[in-house]
């Protein structure tokens, strides 16, 4: 039996196991299963690999998309450039790292991009935000990162975000876990009153379907979209990597 799975710290919210196991059933794939692997620390990855001889690949979610990298034997060009990995293929015991968040995000957001969407605010500076930044750069969309703790001079702190910044950037992307189940009443603290009908609000969260962030943007007549299509597209991209000879 070929095994695949998802690695993260808290995975009760995850859709991945059902998605892949339903996929296997619907496509008549009888020699594969997909499991959830909750790791208290990323260091536990070594034990998981050694104790799972049939594991052929896995996805990675919060908070390990960056901290997995030192454990990888090979990384593709995207992972090397952005410093975040969400997909691993095991080949002859070696861990090969990829990032399918980039293609998933691009496929999901591109149909919504209009001429006024030439600059974006990215809420959060974790592993997911790195994929978003890379994708936006491929689409020639400028960006401003907002973070609790800044990592470089191009990021600004949450308390420094203001109405003018919101008005200037017509795309707002939430890459934080704020609002994710079970803490569905949480939301990024930004001046929502500055959002208008020309804005696009994109939330990488898919559970719940409509987060408080999206509700508040929708109340201002903005275009909104959640992370479900991004998730399914990155999952399909991961499956393609795992099945490639």
C-alpha positions as CSV (number, residue, x, y, z in Angstrom):
1,X,0.0,0.0,0.0
2,X,1.4,3.4,-1.0
3,X,1.0,6.0,1.7
4,X,0.7,9.7,1.5
5,X,-0.3,12.3,4.1
6,X,-0.3,15.8,5.5
7,X,2.1,17.1,8.1
8,X,1.2,19.9,10.5
9,X,0.8,20.7,14.1
10,X,-3.0,20.9,14.4
11,X,-5.0,19.2,11.6
12,X,-8.6,18.9,12.8
13,X,-9.5,21.5,10.3
14,X,-7.9,19.7,7.4
15,X,-9.7,18.8,4.2
16,X,-6.8,16.9,2.7
17,X,-7.4,13.4,3.9
18,X,-11.0,13.3,2.7
19,X,-10.1,14.9,-0.6
20,X,-7.4,12.4,-1.4
21,X,-9.2,9.3,-0.1
22,X,-12.3,10.3,-2.0
23,X,-10.1,10.8,-5.1
24,X,-8.7,7.3,-4.7
25,X,-12.1,5.8,-4.4
26,X,-13.6,7.8,-7.3
27,X,-10.7,7.0,-9.6
28,X,-10.5,3.3,-8.6
29,X,-7.1,3.7,-7.0
30,X,-7.0,0.8,-4.6
31,X,-3.3,0.8,-3.5
32,X,-3.1,4.3,-1.9
33,X,-4.2,5.9,1.3
34,X,-3.8,9.4,2.8
35,X,-3.3,10.1,6.5
36,X,-2.9,13.1,8.8
37,X,0.4,13.3,10.7
38,X,0.3,15.7,13.6
39,X,3.8,16.6,14.7
40,X,4.4,18.5,18.0
41,X,7.8,19.6,16.6
42,X,9.2,19.5,13.1
43,X,12.2,17.5,14.5
44,X,9.7,14.5,14.7
45,X,9.8,14.3,10.9
46,X,12.8,12.0,11.1
47,X,11.0,9.4,13.3
48,X,7.9,9.6,11.0
49,X,9.9,8.8,7.9
50,X,11.8,6.0,9.5
51,X,8.7,4.4,10.9
52,X,6.7,4.8,7.6
53,X,8.5,2.7,5.0
54,X,5.5,2.9,2.6
55,X,5.3,6.7,2.8
56,X,5.9,8.1,-0.7
57,X,5.0,11.7,-0.3
58,X,3.3,14.3,1.9
59,X,1.9,17.8,2.0
60,X,3.0,20.3,4.7
61,X,0.9,22.9,6.4
62,X,1.1,25.4,9.2
63,X,3.5,25.9,10.9
64,X,6.1,23.8,9.1
65,X,6.4,25.1,5.5
66,X,9.6,26.9,6.3
67,X,11.1,24.8,9.1
68,X,10.8,21.6,6.9
69,X,13.5,22.9,4.6
70,X,16.6,21.8,6.6
71,X,15.3,18.2,6.5
72,X,15.0,18.1,2.7
73,X,17.7,16.5,0.6
74,X,16.7,18.2,-2.7
75,X,14.6,21.3,-3.4
76,X,13.2,22.7,-6.6
77,X,14.0,26.2,-7.9
78,X,10.8,27.7,-6.4
79,X,11.4,26.3,-2.9
80,X,15.0,27.5,-3.1
81,X,14.0,31.0,-4.1
82,X,11.1,31.6,-1.7
83,X,12.2,29.5,1.3
84,X,8.9,27.6,1.7
85,X,7.8,24.0,0.9
86,X,4.4,22.5,1.0
87,X,5.0,19.2,-0.9
88,X,7.5,16.5,-0.5
89,X,8.2,13.4,-2.6
90,X,10.3,10.6,-1.2
91,X,12.6,9.0,-3.8
92,X,15.0,6.3,-2.7
93,X,14.8,7.5,0.9
94,X,15.6,11.1,-0.1
95,X,13.2,14.0,0.6
96,X,12.5,16.2,-2.5
97,X,10.8,19.5,-1.8
98,X,8.4,21.4,-4.0
99,X,5.9,24.3,-3.6
100,X,2.5,23.7,-5.2
101,X,0.9,26.6,-3.3
102,X,2.2,29.0,-6.0
103,X,0.4,27.3,-8.9
104,X,-2.7,26.8,-6.8
105,X,-2.9,30.4,-5.8
106,X,-2.3,31.7,-9.3
107,X,-5.0,29.5,-10.9
108,X,-7.5,30.6,-8.3
109,X,-6.9,34.3,-8.3
110,X,-6.0,35.0,-12.0
111,X,-9.6,35.0,-13.3
112,X,-10.5,37.7,-10.7
113,X,-7.7,40.1,-11.5
114,X,-8.9,43.4,-13.2
115,X,-6.9,46.5,-14.2
116,X,-7.2,48.2,-10.8
117,X,-5.7,45.2,-9.1
118,X,-2.1,46.2,-9.7
119,X,-1.0,46.2,-6.1
120,X,-1.8,44.0,-3.1
121,X,-1.6,43.9,0.7
122,X,-0.5,40.5,2.1
123,X,-1.6,39.9,5.6
124,X,1.0,37.7,7.3
125,X,4.6,36.8,6.5
126,X,4.7,33.0,7.1
127,X,5.3,30.2,4.7
128,X,2.1,30.6,2.8
129,X,2.8,34.3,2.2
130,X,6.0,33.5,0.5
131,X,4.2,31.5,-2.1
132,X,1.7,34.4,-2.6
133,X,4.5,36.9,-2.9
134,X,6.2,34.7,-5.6
135,X,3.0,34.3,-7.5
136,X,2.2,38.0,-7.4
137,X,5.6,38.8,-8.7
138,X,5.0,36.4,-11.6
139,X,1.8,38.4,-12.3
140,X,3.6,41.8,-12.1
141,X,1.5,42.8,-9.1
142,X,3.2,45.0,-6.5
143,X,2.7,44.0,-2.9
144,X,3.1,45.2,0.7
145,X,3.4,42.7,3.5
146,X,1.8,43.3,6.9
147,X,3.2,41.3,9.9
148,X,3.2,41.1,13.7
149,X,7.0,40.8,13.5
150,X,8.8,42.3,10.5
151,X,11.6,40.3,8.9
152,X,12.9,42.9,6.5
153,X,12.6,46.5,5.6
154,X,9.8,45.9,3.0
155,X,7.4,44.7,5.7
156,X,5.3,46.9,8.0
157,X,3.7,46.2,11.4
158,X,0.0,45.6,11.9
159,X,-0.4,48.8,13.9
160,X,0.9,50.8,11.0
161,X,-1.8,49.8,8.5
162,X,-4.2,52.7,7.8
163,X,-7.1,53.6,5.5
164,X,-4.8,55.2,2.9
165,X,-2.8,51.9,2.5
166,X,-6.1,50.0,2.1
167,X,-7.4,52.5,-0.5
168,X,-4.1,52.3,-2.4
169,X,-4.0,48.5,-2.6
170,X,-7.1,47.0,-4.3
171,X,-6.1,43.4,-3.5
172,X,-6.1,42.2,0.1
173,X,-4.9,38.7,0.8
174,X,-5.1,37.0,4.2
175,X,-2.4,34.4,4.6
176,X,-2.7,34.2,8.4
177,X,-4.8,31.6,10.3
178,X,-7.0,34.3,11.8
179,X,-10.6,33.1,11.4
180,X,-9.8,29.5,10.7
181,X,-12.0,26.9,12.4
182,X,-12.5,26.5,15.3
183,X,-11.7,30.2,16.0
184,X,-14.2,31.4,13.5
185,X,-14.8,34.8,15.2
186,X,-11.2,35.9,14.7
187,X,-10.3,38.3,11.9
188,X,-7.4,40.5,10.8
189,X,-7.6,43.9,12.4
190,X,-7.6,46.3,9.5
191,X,-9.7,49.4,8.6
192,X,-12.4,47.6,6.6
193,X,-14.3,50.9,6.1
194,X,-11.6,51.8,3.5
195,X,-12.5,48.8,1.4
196,X,-14.8,49.5,-1.6
197,X,-16.3,47.7,-4.6
198,X,-13.1,47.9,-6.6
199,X,-11.3,45.7,-4.0
200,X,-10.6,42.0,-4.2
201,X,-10.4,40.2,-0.8
202,X,-8.8,36.7,-1.0
203,X,-8.5,34.4,2.1
204,X,-6.3,31.4,2.0
205,X,-8.6,29.8,4.6
206,X,-11.3,27.5,3.3
207,X,-12.8,26.4,6.6
208,X,-15.2,28.1,7.3
209,X,-16.3,28.9,3.7
210,X,-16.7,32.5,4.5
211,X,-14.5,33.9,7.2
212,X,-15.1,37.1,9.2
213,X,-12.5,38.7,7.0
214,X,-14.5,37.9,3.9
215,X,-17.8,38.8,5.5
216,X,-16.5,42.3,6.4
217,X,-15.0,42.8,2.9
218,X,-18.3,41.6,1.3
219,X,-20.2,44.1,3.4
220,X,-18.1,46.8,1.7
221,X,-19.1,45.4,-1.7
222,X,-15.7,43.9,-2.5
223,X,-15.2,40.8,-4.6
224,X,-14.3,37.9,-2.3
225,X,-12.9,34.5,-2.6
226,X,-11.8,31.8,-0.2
227,X,-9.0,29.3,-0.4
228,X,-10.9,26.1,-1.5
229,X,-10.0,26.3,-5.2
230,X,-6.4,27.1,-4.3
231,X,-6.3,24.1,-2.0
232,X,-7.7,21.7,-4.6
233,X,-5.4,23.0,-7.3
234,X,-2.3,22.7,-5.1
235,X,-3.4,19.2,-4.1
236,X,-3.8,18.1,-7.7
237,X,-0.4,19.6,-8.5
238,X,1.1,17.6,-5.6
239,X,-0.6,14.4,-6.9
240,X,1.0,15.0,-10.3
241,X,4.4,15.3,-8.6
242,X,4.0,12.1,-6.6
243,X,2.9,10.2,-9.7
244,X,5.6,11.5,-12.0
245,X,8.2,8.9,-12.9
